[in-house]
Amino acid sequence: MIARGLGVPAVSLTPSEAATHFVSPFMAVVYGFDGPVSSSLTREALGWSPVHPSLLDDLEHGDYLAA
């Protein structure tokens, strides 16, 4: 979504392609890390329920890329 807003291409790379794409093999690992998260513990502990747009909706429709 950010790439689309900036007009730059975004592509998927395999782990081996990423290792040669990035200057540092370490960065290929960092960028490729899949760290799913959940707000369920926060919701339960604080009685919290989100009322604002999701992150992806906010990035797509927010004013981050406005000139």
Backbone as a printed PyTorch tensor [residue, N CA C, xyz], in Angstrom:
tensor([[[  0.8040,  -1.1810,   0.0000],
         [  0.0000,   0.0000,   0.0000],
         [  0.8600,   1.2630,   0.0000]],

        [[  1.9160,   1.2420,   0.7630],
         [  2.8040,   2.4020,   0.7820],
         [  3.5110,   2.5220,  -0.5630]],

        [[  3.9480,   1.3880,  -1.1090],
         [  4.6270,   1.4190,  -2.4040],
         [  3.7010,   1.9760,  -3.4790]],

        [[  2.4450,   1.5540,  -3.4610],
         [  1.4740,   2.0440,  -4.4480],
         [  1.3050,   3.5520,  -4.3070]],

        [[  1.1990,   4.0290,  -3.0770],
         [  1.0330,   5.4570,  -2.8500],
         [  2.2360,   6.2660,  -3.2790]],

        [[  3.4130,   5.6740,  -3.1850],
         [  4.6390,   6.3560,  -3.5920],
         [  4.9750,   6.1480,  -5.0630]],

        [[  4.2420,   5.2450,  -5.7250],
         [  4.4940,   4.9690,  -7.1310],
         [  5.7550,   4.1630,  -7.3850]],

        [[  6.1280,   3.3130,  -6.4260],
         [  7.3040,   2.4560,  -6.6100],
         [  6.8430,   1.0080,  -6.6450]],

        [[  7.5510,   0.1530,  -7.3760],
         [  7.1370,  -1.2440,  -7.4620],
         [  7.4290,  -1.9910,  -6.1650]],

        [[  6.5650,  -2.9200,  -5.8490],
         [  6.7750,  -3.8300,  -4.7260],
         [  6.7080,  -5.2440,  -5.2810]],

        [[  7.6730,  -6.0530,  -4.9600],
         [  7.7190,  -7.4140,  -5.4760],
         [  7.9690,  -8.3950,  -4.3380]],

        [[  7.5400,  -9.6190,  -4.5360],
         [  7.8230, -10.6880,  -3.5860],
         [  9.1240, -11.3560,  -3.9870]],

        [[  9.9450, -11.6640,  -2.9950],
         [ 11.2050, -12.3440,  -3.2410],
         [ 11.2640, -13.6170,  -2.4210]],

        [[ 11.8550, -14.6530,  -2.9910],
         [ 12.1120, -15.8550,  -2.2140],
         [ 13.2420, -15.5460,  -1.2440]],

        [[ 13.4310, -16.3520,  -0.2140],
         [ 14.5510, -16.1070,   0.7010],
         [ 15.9060, -16.0410,  -0.0020]],

        [[ 16.1340, -16.8780,  -0.9870],
         [ 17.4280, -16.8370,  -1.6840],
         [ 17.5590, -15.5920,  -2.5540]],

        [[ 16.4580, -15.1330,  -3.1560],
         [ 16.4890, -13.8900,  -3.9290],
         [ 16.7260, -12.6930,  -3.0060]],

        [[ 16.1020, -12.7080,  -1.8460],
         [ 16.2670, -11.6050,  -0.8920],
         [ 17.7040, -11.5190,  -0.4080]],

        [[ 18.3480, -12.6700,  -0.2220],
         [ 19.7330, -12.6820,   0.2640],
         [ 20.6700, -11.9800,  -0.7060]],

        [[ 20.3710, -12.0300,  -1.9870],
         [ 21.2210, -11.3470,  -2.9700],
         [ 20.7190,  -9.9300,  -3.2720]],

        [[ 19.4520,  -9.6690,  -2.9870],
         [ 18.8800,  -8.3440,  -3.2600],
         [ 19.3790,  -7.2950,  -2.2630]],

        [[ 19.3890,  -7.6510,  -0.9940],
         [ 19.8110,  -6.7150,   0.0460],
         [ 21.3200,  -6.7810,   0.2130]],

        [[ 21.9190,  -5.6480,   0.5470],
         [ 23.3730,  -5.5670,   0.6920],
         [ 23.8530,  -6.5270,   1.7740]],

        [[ 23.1180,  -6.5960,   2.8580],
         [ 23.4930,  -7.4460,   3.9830],
         [ 22.5700,  -8.6620,   4.0510]],

        [[ 23.1290,  -9.8750,   4.0930],
         [ 22.2730, -11.0590,   4.2650],
         [ 21.4560, -10.9770,   5.5620]],

        [[ 22.0080, -10.3080,   6.5740],
         [ 21.2790, -10.1350,   7.8340],
         [ 19.9790,  -9.3820,   7.5940]],

        [[ 20.0200,  -8.3470,   6.7600],
         [ 18.8150,  -7.5590,   6.4900],
         [ 17.7620,  -8.3950,   5.7650]],

        [[ 18.1960,  -9.3180,   4.9090],
         [ 17.2520, -10.2060,   4.2310],
         [ 16.4960, -11.0350,   5.2610]],

        [[ 17.1910, -11.4840,   6.2920],
         [ 16.5480, -12.2640,   7.3550],
         [ 15.5910, -11.3760,   8.1460]],

        [[ 16.0410, -10.1770,   8.4920],
         [ 15.2000,  -9.2510,   9.2710],
         [ 13.9270,  -8.9120,   8.4990]],

        [[ 14.0520,  -8.5410,   7.2310],
         [ 12.8870,  -8.1670,   6.4420],
         [ 11.9700,  -9.3580,   6.1760]],

        [[ 12.5120, -10.5270,   6.1680],
         [ 11.7270, -11.7240,   5.8870],
         [ 11.1080, -12.3640,   7.1130]],

        [[ 11.3890, -11.8180,   8.2920],
         [ 10.8690, -12.4070,   9.5290],
         [  9.3540, -12.2620,   9.5930]],

        [[  8.6930, -13.3500,   9.8970],
         [  7.2420, -13.3350,  10.0310],
         [  6.9230, -13.3710,  11.5220]],

        [[  6.5010, -12.2470,  12.0520],
         [  6.2100, -12.1510,  13.4800],
         [  4.7630, -11.7830,  13.7300]],

        [[  3.8400, -12.7430,  13.5340],
         [  2.4360, -12.4100,  13.7480],
         [  2.1800, -12.0120,  15.2040]],

        [[  1.2710, -11.0970,  15.3970],
         [  0.9330, -10.6150,  16.7330],
         [ -0.5810, -10.5970,  16.9110]],

        [[ -0.9930, -10.4630,  18.1430],
         [ -2.4110, -10.4050,  18.4500],
         [ -2.6320,  -9.4140,  19.5810]],

        [[ -3.7630,  -8.7460,  19.5520],
         [ -4.1130,  -7.8120,  20.6210],
         [ -5.0100,  -8.4610,  21.6680]],

        [[ -5.1980,  -9.7660,  21.5850],
         [ -6.1520, -10.4260,  22.4860],
         [ -5.7710, -10.2730,  23.9570]],

        [[ -4.4820, -10.3590,  24.3030],
         [ -4.0820, -10.1940,  25.7040],
         [ -4.3520,  -8.7780,  26.1890]],

        [[ -4.0650,  -7.7850,  25.3640],
         [ -4.3240,  -6.3990,  25.7260],
         [ -5.8140,  -6.1610,  25.8750]],

        [[ -6.5880,  -6.6780,  24.9420],
         [ -8.0410,  -6.5130,  25.0150],
         [ -8.5810,  -7.1070,  26.3100]],

        [[ -8.0960,  -8.3070,  26.6540],
         [ -8.5750,  -8.9810,  27.8560],
         [ -8.1230,  -8.2550,  29.1220]],

        [[ -6.8460,  -7.8880,  29.1930],
         [ -6.2970,  -7.2680,  30.4050],
         [ -6.8640,  -5.8760,  30.6670]],

        [[ -7.1020,  -5.1180,  29.6110],
         [ -7.5380,  -3.7290,  29.7780],
         [ -9.0000,  -3.4870,  29.4170]],

        [[ -9.6630,  -4.5430,  28.9700],
         [-11.0370,  -4.3570,  28.5250],
         [-11.1100,  -3.4440,  27.3160]],

        [[-10.0860,  -3.5180,  26.4840],
         [ -9.9360,  -2.6130,  25.3480],
         [-10.5850,  -3.2000,  24.1010]],

        [[-11.2060,  -2.3470,  23.3280],
         [-11.7680,  -2.7440,  22.0470],
         [-11.4710,  -1.6320,  21.0470]],

        [[-10.7830,  -1.9470,  19.9380],
         [-10.4210,  -0.8990,  18.9820],
         [-11.6510,  -0.2770,  18.3320]],

        [[-11.5700,   1.0430,  18.1180],
         [-12.6710,   1.7510,  17.4860],
         [-12.2180,   2.5280,  16.2490]],

        [[-10.9370,   2.5440,  15.9890],
         [-10.3930,   3.2790,  14.8510],
         [-10.1500,   2.3360,  13.6750]],

        [[ -9.8150,   2.8570,  12.5100],
         [ -9.5440,   1.9940,  11.3530],
         [ -8.3720,   1.0440,  11.6300]],

        [[ -8.3690,  -0.0660,  10.9120],
         [ -7.2420,  -0.9930,  11.0160],
         [ -5.9910,  -0.3160,  10.4440]],

        [[ -4.8450,  -0.8670,  10.7300],
         [ -3.5920,  -0.3050,  10.2270],
         [ -3.6050,  -0.2200,   8.7020]],

        [[ -4.0200,  -1.2990,   8.0430],
         [ -4.0130,  -1.2920,   6.5720],
         [ -5.0010,  -0.2720,   6.0090]],

        [[ -6.1870,  -0.1710,   6.6080],
         [ -7.1390,   0.8460,   6.1540],
         [ -6.5890,   2.2500,   6.3760]],

        [[ -5.9460,   2.4540,   7.5130],
         [ -5.3830,   3.7620,   7.8220],
         [ -4.2810,   4.1350,   6.8420]],

        [[ -3.4270,   3.1700,   6.4980],
         [ -2.3590,   3.4360,   5.5330],
         [ -2.9190,   3.7230,   4.1520]],

        [[ -3.9730,   3.0010,   3.7930],
         [ -4.5670,   3.1690,   2.4550],
         [ -5.3000,   4.5010,   2.3270]],

        [[ -5.9780,   4.9400,   3.3800],
         [ -6.8440,   6.1060,   3.2660],
         [ -6.3870,   7.2960,   4.1110]],

        [[ -5.3060,   7.1370,   4.8520],
         [ -4.8160,   8.2310,   5.6790],
         [ -4.1310,   9.2950,   4.8400]],

        [[ -3.6130,  10.2970,   5.4950],
         [ -2.9690,  11.3950,   4.7720],
         [ -1.4450,  11.3160,   4.8210]],

        [[ -0.8950,  10.1360,   5.0380],
         [  0.5450,   9.9500,   5.1430],
         [  1.2880,  10.3330,   3.8660]],

        [[  0.6490,  10.1300,   2.7470],
         [  1.3060,  10.3720,   1.4690],
         [  0.8430,  11.6680,   0.8230]],

        [[  0.0820,  12.4690,   1.5520],
         [ -0.4170,  13.7230,   0.9960],
         [  0.7400,  14.6920,   0.7620]],

        [[  0.6480,  15.4150,  -0.3060],
         [  1.7140,  16.3790,  -0.6330],
         [  1.5220,  17.6840,   0.1030]]])
